[in-house]
């Protein structure tokens, strides 16, 4: 969903090429207004990579909170979507690797062992970027964060969107609105309800993704139409508070004008970090095995022109401690926090707790020892 929304916003750049310098200047101002760097990246070094046609990596984050803030105000809610994009102009290839939002990880900044999507609530893009880098042993050059509420403003700016409602539903208690099967023209508020509803959909999250793609495709169609010119300033204004990134307008234009980057963008391969369904302390998690983490790391590093390296981090050490959950034994106990997983010189307690009572037992280092429910073990 989120990458489609990003593509919709970046579709404005095509209008720049088609309709001249006046729009170029206005668009540059609007895009640069979304710029916000993080300490883990160097704007100068990243721009040099693009100018030299080197592979780059981008962290895509989708949030479902209020307007994207600055400074201390960005800690609002978790990220709904986390994806690592690599663009290799020499190979003419782009990869998109989805990281399930419930993936178990050690959160950078807090040290909490939690769902990876909580990194955004803890420390915004900075914490999420560091957490993903450590999880997969990769370097991330850029990030793009899109706010779901920005969808409402963009839809209104293009005059609404036309969609086909797949079935009738009424879901006011979850802000899913009431819809009747058939064709419909939606304003921003209704489009957001249409895109968000999940509980009344027999296809669940998959059905929601299909409806979200309908909305995004309709936005793209409107952005690329001549009628958008009459509301161009409104479209640009809708970016404020909806989009945040450390890509500059000049970076985007450099890539847009480079045939190798364009060819890479048209050859997209999609992957997902595979995990095991698990229940820890009553919450649903995805737990990636060491082999799955290594495979994903190798793929991304290769795409970025880096040699393979054996992963050794908190997750791999935790996996080794809980190897019985991967080797087919019948044990159901899982230690979600262990001093051994922190490695040599850790400040955490060296006392290990590996047993659980009724599914959970307080660990001496602030975490818990838990067991997995369901048929899939860790």
PyMOL commands that set and color helices and strands:
alter all, ss='L'
color gray80, all
select helices_A, chain A and resi 2-10+12-19+21-32+43-51+71-74+118-136+150-157+172-174+188-196+204-223+226-237+249-256+259-265+290-303+314-321+323-325+339-342
alter helices_A, ss='H'
color red, helices_A
select strands_A, chain A and resi 56-63+79-88+93-98+104-106+113-115+142-147+161-165+169-171+177-179+182-186+243-245+268-272+276-280+283-287+333-335+360-362+368-371
alter strands_A, ss='S'
color yellow, strands_A
deselect
rebuild
show_as cartoon
